[in-house]
Amino acid sequence: MIRLLLSLACAGLALFALSRTAPAGTLEELSVPSPTLGMDIPASIYLPNGFEPGLPVLYLLHGYGGGHRDWLDAGRLAETADMVFAEPEARPMAIVMPGAGNSWYVDGGSVGRHGDWQTALGRDFVPAVEDRLAVGGSRGKRFVAGLSMGGFGALHLAVHRSDLFRAAAALSPAIFEDATQASDFPDFQMKFFAGAFGEPFDVDRFNRQNVFRGLPALASRLEDRPTDFYIMTGDHDGFGLWRGALAFFRAARDSGLPAELRVRDGDHEWRLWRDELGDVLRWIAALPTRS
């Protein structure tokens, strides 16, 4: 019995050592000039072990009040990516984490507080990053994901710039069905919108920028240019964001679009987002390679 216990203990230590010694990726930071915004966009970059030019790229977006280091610090991205990319079925990719303030990743136009972030990311940031890192380069090798406000951003970019992104994953996304008036939102949510949709809040602008209206048009291009979605929400989300997540999943499926839904036990919290990240990376790896 003692010998058996020792053998099991040694096996456990070996597995622990293996998990701790997964080949480590490299991290760097860069700053990308954006003529659209008249400022630089900061970014954190993860490059997997054994990096080679031509890898796919995931743009990973932060939430409200966050920045370009959130996924590295609170999200433990490097540890998770090292582990997943060491798995037999791995599809290593570069991971790019831009800092976008509280912009909601939309074009604010002349009435928004933050500038035209959708345009800046598509016109300035993505081409510059991919040219410098020699990654991505085509829609079929470009993905977007995010949490909370960044979950809205990921879906928004996948819907409104479907020419750029093959698929989107949204964790606890701050998404809402189209509004009829500003009072459809609680006061705290209006504060979180932070002027991204006009000051005062412009209902028509919000609906145009929202993530629901473009789904039928995406479905019409499904055969030659598919867009896949992955949605995760906590069942105890303190902001009630599970409502929008469920509504988007249903709307995507009703439009005939490929969509996955995960409902986890938890609140609006980093514990869920950290735990889900690995599955998001595996989901991207399993997607058919299409344009």
The 8 nearest C-alpha neighbors of each residue, nearest first, counted from 0:
[[1, 3, 2, 4, 5, 6, 7, 8],
 [0, 2, 4, 3, 5, 6, 7, 8],
 [3, 1, 5, 0, 4, 6, 7, 8],
 [4, 2, 0, 6, 5, 1, 7, 8],
 [5, 3, 7, 1, 6, 2, 8, 0],
 [4, 6, 8, 2, 3, 7, 9, 1],
 [7, 5, 3, 9, 8, 4, 2, 10],
 [8, 6, 10, 4, 9, 5, 11, 3],
 [7, 9, 5, 11, 6, 10, 4, 12],
 [10, 8, 12, 6, 11, 7, 5, 13],
 [11, 9, 13, 7, 8, 12, 6, 14],
 [12, 10, 8, 14, 9, 13, 7, 15],
 [11, 13, 15, 9, 10, 14, 16, 8],
 [12, 14, 10, 16, 15, 11, 17, 9],
 [15, 13, 17, 11, 16, 12, 18, 10],
 [14, 16, 12, 18, 13, 17, 11, 19],
 [15, 17, 19, 13, 14, 18, 12, 20],
 [18, 16, 14, 20, 19, 15, 13, 21],
 [19, 17, 15, 16, 20, 21, 14, 82],
 [18, 20, 16, 17, 21, 15, 82, 14],
 [19, 21, 17, 18, 16, 22, 23, 15],
 [20, 22, 18, 19, 82, 81, 23, 85],
 [23, 21, 48, 20, 81, 24, 85, 82],
 [24, 22, 81, 48, 21, 25, 47, 20],
 [25, 23, 47, 48, 46, 81, 45, 22],
 [24, 26, 46, 45, 47, 23, 27, 48],
 [27, 25, 45, 44, 46, 24, 28, 43],
 [26, 28, 44, 43, 29, 45, 25, 46],
 [29, 27, 43, 42, 44, 26, 30, 41],
 [28, 30, 42, 41, 31, 43, 27, 44],
 [29, 31, 41, 40, 39, 42, 32, 28],
 [30, 32, 40, 39, 33, 124, 41, 29],
 [33, 31, 39, 38, 40, 34, 30, 123],
 [32, 34, 35, 36, 123, 39, 38, 37],
 [35, 33, 37, 36, 32, 38, 123, 119],
 [34, 36, 33, 119, 37, 115, 118, 123],
 [37, 35, 38, 33, 34, 114, 119, 115],
 [36, 38, 34, 35, 33, 39, 32, 114],
 [39, 37, 36, 33, 32, 40, 34, 35],
 [38, 40, 32, 31, 33, 30, 41, 37],
 [39, 41, 31, 30, 32, 98, 42, 38],
 [42, 40, 30, 98, 97, 29, 39, 31],
 [43, 41, 97, 96, 67, 29, 28, 98],
 [42, 44, 28, 96, 67, 27, 95, 68],
 [43, 45, 95, 27, 26, 94, 28, 96],
 [44, 46, 26, 94, 93, 25, 47, 95],
 [45, 47, 93, 25, 24, 50, 26, 44],
 [48, 46, 24, 50, 49, 91, 25, 93],
 [47, 49, 24, 50, 23, 22, 46, 25],
 [50, 48, 47, 51, 24, 46, 22, 91],
 [51, 49, 48, 47, 46, 52, 54, 24],
 [50, 52, 49, 53, 54, 133, 134, 47],
 [53, 51, 133, 54, 134, 50, 132, 135],
 [52, 54, 134, 133, 135, 51, 55, 136],
 [53, 55, 134, 92, 52, 135, 56, 51],
 [56, 54, 140, 135, 92, 141, 134, 93],
 [57, 55, 93, 141, 135, 92, 94, 134],
 [56, 58, 142, 94, 143, 59, 141, 95],
 [57, 59, 143, 95, 96, 94, 142, 144],
 [60, 58, 144, 96, 145, 143, 95, 57],
 [61, 59, 145, 149, 96, 144, 58, 97],
 [62, 60, 149, 65, 145, 146, 66, 69],
 [63, 61, 148, 149, 147, 65, 146, 64],
 [62, 64, 65, 148, 101, 61, 147, 191],
 [63, 65, 101, 62, 100, 66, 61, 191],
 [66, 64, 63, 62, 61, 69, 100, 67],
 [67, 65, 98, 68, 69, 61, 100, 99],
 [66, 68, 98, 97, 96, 42, 69, 43],
 [69, 67, 71, 66, 70, 72, 43, 96],
 [70, 68, 72, 71, 73, 66, 67, 65],
 [69, 71, 74, 76, 68, 72, 73, 75],
 [72, 70, 76, 75, 68, 69, 74, 73],
 [71, 73, 69, 74, 70, 75, 68, 76],
 [74, 72, 69, 70, 75, 71, 269, 273],
 [73, 75, 70, 273, 76, 71, 72, 69],
 [76, 74, 71, 72, 77, 78, 73, 70],
 [75, 77, 71, 79, 74, 78, 70, 80],
 [76, 78, 80, 79, 75, 81, 71, 24],
 [79, 77, 81, 76, 80, 75, 82, 23],
 [78, 80, 82, 76, 81, 77, 277, 83],
 [79, 81, 83, 77, 82, 78, 84, 76],
 [82, 80, 78, 84, 79, 23, 83, 77],
 [81, 83, 79, 85, 80, 84, 21, 78],
 [84, 82, 80, 85, 86, 81, 79, 277],
 [85, 83, 89, 91, 81, 86, 82, 80],
 [84, 86, 82, 83, 21, 81, 89, 87],
 [85, 87, 89, 83, 84, 88, 82, 90],
 [88, 86, 89, 85, 84, 83, 90, 82],
 [89, 87, 86, 90, 284, 84, 281, 85],
 [90, 88, 84, 86, 87, 91, 83, 85],
 [89, 91, 284, 84, 92, 88, 281, 283],
 [92, 90, 84, 89, 47, 93, 54, 55],
 [93, 91, 55, 56, 54, 94, 90, 47],
 [92, 94, 56, 46, 45, 57, 55, 47],
 [95, 93, 57, 45, 56, 44, 58, 92],
 [94, 96, 44, 58, 59, 43, 57, 97],
 [95, 97, 59, 43, 42, 67, 58, 60],
 [98, 96, 42, 67, 41, 99, 95, 43],
 [97, 99, 67, 66, 41, 42, 100, 40],
 [100, 98, 102, 97, 101, 66, 104, 40],
 [101, 99, 102, 98, 66, 64, 65, 63],
 [102, 100, 63, 103, 64, 99, 193, 113],
 [101, 103, 104, 113, 100, 195, 99, 105],
 [104, 102, 105, 101, 152, 148, 195, 149],
 [103, 105, 102, 116, 152, 117, 99, 106],
 [106, 104, 117, 116, 103, 107, 115, 102],
 [115, 105, 107, 116, 117, 108, 114, 118],
 [106, 108, 111, 114, 115, 195, 105, 110],
 [107, 109, 110, 106, 111, 115, 114, 112],
 [108, 110, 111, 107, 114, 112, 197, 115],
 [111, 109, 197, 108, 107, 198, 112, 196],
 [112, 110, 107, 197, 195, 108, 194, 196],
 [111, 113, 194, 195, 114, 107, 110, 197],
 [112, 114, 102, 111, 107, 195, 115, 101],
 [115, 113, 107, 116, 36, 112, 106, 108],
 [106, 116, 114, 107, 118, 117, 108, 119],
 [115, 117, 119, 104, 106, 105, 118, 114],
 [116, 118, 105, 106, 120, 104, 119, 115],
 [117, 119, 121, 116, 120, 115, 122, 106],
 [120, 118, 116, 123, 122, 35, 117, 121],
 [119, 121, 124, 117, 118, 123, 122, 125],
 [120, 122, 118, 119, 125, 123, 124, 117],
 [123, 121, 119, 118, 120, 124, 126, 125],
 [124, 122, 119, 33, 120, 121, 125, 126],
 [123, 125, 120, 127, 126, 128, 121, 119],
 [124, 126, 128, 127, 121, 120, 129, 123],
 [127, 125, 129, 128, 124, 130, 123, 122],
 [128, 126, 130, 124, 125, 129, 131, 123],
 [129, 127, 131, 125, 130, 126, 132, 124],
 [130, 128, 134, 132, 133, 126, 131, 127],
 [129, 131, 133, 127, 128, 132, 126, 134],
 [130, 132, 128, 129, 133, 127, 134, 126],
 [131, 133, 129, 134, 130, 128, 52, 127],
 [134, 132, 52, 130, 129, 131, 53, 135],
 [135, 133, 53, 54, 129, 132, 52, 55],
 [136, 134, 55, 140, 56, 141, 137, 129],
 [135, 137, 134, 129, 140, 138, 53, 141],
 [138, 136, 139, 140, 135, 141, 290, 163],
 [137, 139, 163, 141, 164, 140, 165, 290],
 [138, 140, 290, 289, 165, 137, 141, 288],
 [141, 139, 55, 135, 138, 137, 56, 142],
 [140, 142, 56, 138, 164, 135, 139, 55],
 [143, 141, 57, 166, 164, 165, 167, 58],
 [142, 144, 58, 167, 153, 57, 59, 168],
 [145, 143, 168, 59, 153, 167, 169, 60],
 [144, 146, 149, 150, 60, 59, 169, 153],
 [145, 147, 150, 170, 149, 62, 172, 171],
 [146, 148, 172, 150, 173, 171, 62, 149],
 [149, 147, 62, 151, 150, 173, 63, 103],
 [150, 148, 145, 152, 146, 60, 62, 61],
 [151, 149, 172, 169, 145, 146, 147, 153],
 [150, 152, 148, 149, 154, 172, 173, 153],
 [153, 151, 149, 155, 104, 150, 154, 103],
 [154, 152, 144, 150, 156, 143, 155, 151],
 [155, 153, 157, 151, 156, 152, 167, 158],
 [154, 156, 152, 210, 158, 153, 157, 159],
 [155, 157, 160, 159, 153, 158, 154, 152],
 [156, 158, 161, 154, 160, 155, 164, 159],
 [159, 157, 155, 161, 156, 160, 213, 154],
 [158, 160, 156, 161, 155, 157, 213, 208],
 [161, 159, 156, 162, 157, 163, 158, 164],
 [160, 162, 157, 163, 158, 164, 159, 156],
 [161, 163, 160, 164, 138, 165, 157, 159],
 [162, 164, 138, 161, 160, 165, 141, 137],
 [165, 163, 138, 141, 142, 161, 157, 166],
 [164, 166, 139, 226, 138, 142, 141, 163],
 [167, 165, 227, 226, 142, 164, 228, 143],
 [168, 166, 143, 228, 144, 153, 154, 157],
 [167, 169, 229, 144, 228, 230, 143, 145],
 [168, 170, 150, 230, 145, 172, 144, 146],
 [169, 171, 146, 231, 172, 150, 230, 232],
 [172, 170, 232, 147, 231, 146, 169, 173],
 [171, 173, 150, 147, 170, 151, 169, 174],
 [174, 172, 147, 148, 151, 240, 150, 171],
 [175, 173, 243, 172, 151, 244, 240, 176],
 [176, 174, 243, 177, 173, 242, 178, 240],
 [175, 177, 178, 243, 174, 211, 246, 209],
 [178, 176, 206, 175, 179, 209, 211, 205],
 [179, 177, 180, 183, 176, 202, 206, 181],
 [178, 180, 202, 177, 183, 181, 182, 203],
 [181, 179, 182, 178, 183, 202, 184, 201],
 [180, 182, 183, 184, 202, 200, 179, 178],
 [181, 183, 184, 180, 185, 186, 179, 178],
 [184, 182, 181, 180, 178, 185, 179, 186],
 [183, 185, 182, 181, 188, 186, 189, 187],
 [186, 184, 188, 187, 189, 183, 182, 181],
 [185, 187, 189, 188, 184, 190, 182, 191],
 [188, 186, 190, 189, 185, 191, 184, 192],
 [189, 187, 191, 190, 186, 185, 184, 192],
 [188, 190, 186, 192, 191, 187, 184, 185],
 [191, 189, 187, 188, 193, 192, 186, 194],
 [192, 190, 188, 193, 189, 187, 63, 101],
 [191, 193, 189, 190, 194, 195, 188, 196],
 [194, 192, 191, 190, 195, 101, 189, 112],
 [193, 195, 197, 112, 198, 196, 192, 111],
 [194, 196, 111, 193, 102, 107, 197, 112],
 [197, 195, 194, 200, 205, 111, 201, 107],
 [198, 196, 111, 200, 110, 194, 201, 199],
 [199, 197, 200, 194, 110, 111, 196, 201],
 [198, 200, 197, 201, 194, 196, 110, 181],
 [199, 201, 197, 198, 196, 202, 181, 194],
 [202, 200, 204, 197, 203, 196, 205, 199],
 [203, 201, 205, 204, 180, 206, 200, 181],
 [202, 204, 206, 205, 201, 207, 178, 179],
 [205, 203, 207, 201, 202, 206, 196, 208],
 [204, 206, 202, 208, 203, 207, 196, 209],
 [205, 207, 209, 203, 177, 208, 204, 202],
 [208, 206, 204, 205, 209, 203, 212, 210],
 [209, 207, 205, 206, 204, 210, 105, 155],
 [208, 210, 206, 207, 205, 211, 155, 212],
 [209, 211, 155, 154, 212, 158, 213, 208],
 [210, 212, 213, 214, 209, 247, 176, 250],
 [213, 211, 214, 210, 209, 215, 207, 206],
 [212, 214, 216, 211, 215, 158, 217, 210],
 [213, 215, 217, 216, 212, 211, 218, 251],
 [216, 214, 218, 217, 254, 213, 219, 212],
 [215, 217, 219, 218, 214, 213, 220, 212],
 [218, 216, 214, 215, 219, 220, 213, 221],
 [217, 219, 221, 215, 220, 216, 256, 254],
 [218, 220, 216, 217, 221, 215, 222, 214],
 [221, 219, 218, 217, 224, 222, 223, 225],
 [220, 222, 225, 218, 224, 219, 223, 217],
 [221, 223, 220, 224, 225, 219, 218, 226],
 [222, 224, 221, 220, 225, 290, 289, 219],
 [223, 225, 221, 220, 222, 290, 226, 289],
 [226, 224, 221, 222, 223, 227, 220, 165],
 [225, 227, 166, 165, 224, 228, 221, 217],
 [228, 226, 166, 257, 258, 167, 225, 256],
 [229, 227, 258, 167, 168, 166, 259, 257],
 [230, 228, 168, 259, 258, 260, 169, 167],
 [229, 231, 260, 169, 168, 259, 170, 261],
 [232, 230, 261, 170, 262, 171, 260, 169],
 [233, 231, 171, 262, 241, 170, 263, 234],
 [232, 234, 263, 265, 236, 266, 235, 264],
 [233, 235, 264, 236, 265, 263, 262, 232],
 [236, 234, 266, 265, 233, 237, 264, 239],
 [237, 235, 266, 267, 233, 239, 238, 234],
 [236, 238, 239, 266, 235, 267, 240, 233],
 [239, 237, 240, 236, 267, 241, 266, 235],
 [240, 238, 236, 241, 237, 242, 235, 243],
 [241, 239, 242, 238, 243, 173, 236, 244],
 [240, 242, 244, 239, 243, 232, 245, 236],
 [243, 241, 240, 245, 244, 246, 239, 175],
 [242, 244, 175, 246, 174, 245, 240, 241],
 [245, 243, 241, 247, 246, 242, 248, 240],
 [244, 246, 248, 242, 243, 247, 241, 249],
 [247, 245, 243, 249, 244, 248, 250, 242],
 [248, 246, 250, 244, 249, 245, 251, 243],
 [247, 249, 245, 251, 246, 250, 252, 244],
 [248, 250, 252, 246, 247, 251, 253, 245],
 [251, 249, 247, 253, 252, 248, 246, 254],
 [252, 250, 254, 256, 248, 253, 249, 247],
 [251, 253, 255, 249, 254, 256, 250, 248],
 [252, 254, 250, 255, 251, 249, 256, 248],
 [255, 253, 251, 252, 256, 215, 218, 250],
 [254, 256, 252, 253, 218, 251, 257, 215],
 [255, 257, 251, 252, 254, 218, 258, 227],
 [256, 258, 227, 228, 252, 255, 259, 226],
 [259, 257, 228, 229, 227, 256, 252, 248],
 [258, 260, 229, 230, 228, 261, 257, 248],
 [261, 259, 230, 231, 229, 248, 262, 258],
 [260, 262, 231, 230, 263, 232, 259, 229],
 [263, 261, 232, 233, 231, 234, 260, 264],
 [264, 262, 233, 265, 234, 232, 261, 231],
 [265, 263, 234, 233, 235, 262, 266, 271],
 [264, 266, 233, 235, 234, 263, 236, 271],
 [265, 267, 236, 235, 233, 268, 237, 234],
 [268, 266, 236, 237, 233, 171, 265, 269],
 [269, 267, 270, 266, 271, 272, 265, 236],
 [268, 270, 272, 271, 273, 74, 73, 267],
 [271, 269, 273, 268, 272, 274, 265, 74],
 [270, 272, 274, 269, 273, 268, 275, 265],
 [271, 273, 269, 275, 274, 270, 276, 170],
 [274, 272, 74, 270, 276, 275, 271, 269],
 [273, 275, 271, 272, 276, 270, 277, 278],
 [276, 274, 272, 278, 273, 277, 271, 279],
 [277, 275, 279, 278, 273, 274, 272, 280],
 [276, 278, 280, 279, 275, 79, 281, 83],
 [277, 279, 281, 275, 280, 276, 282, 274],
 [278, 280, 282, 276, 277, 281, 283, 275],
 [281, 279, 277, 283, 278, 282, 284, 276],
 [282, 280, 278, 284, 279, 283, 277, 285],
 [283, 281, 279, 285, 284, 280, 278, 286],
 [282, 284, 280, 286, 285, 281, 279, 166],
 [283, 285, 281, 90, 282, 286, 280, 89],
 [284, 286, 282, 283, 281, 287, 90, 88],
 [287, 285, 283, 284, 288, 282, 227, 289],
 [288, 286, 289, 285, 284, 283, 139, 290],
 [289, 287, 139, 286, 290, 140, 285, 165],
 [288, 290, 139, 287, 224, 225, 165, 223],
 [289, 139, 138, 224, 288, 165, 137, 223]]
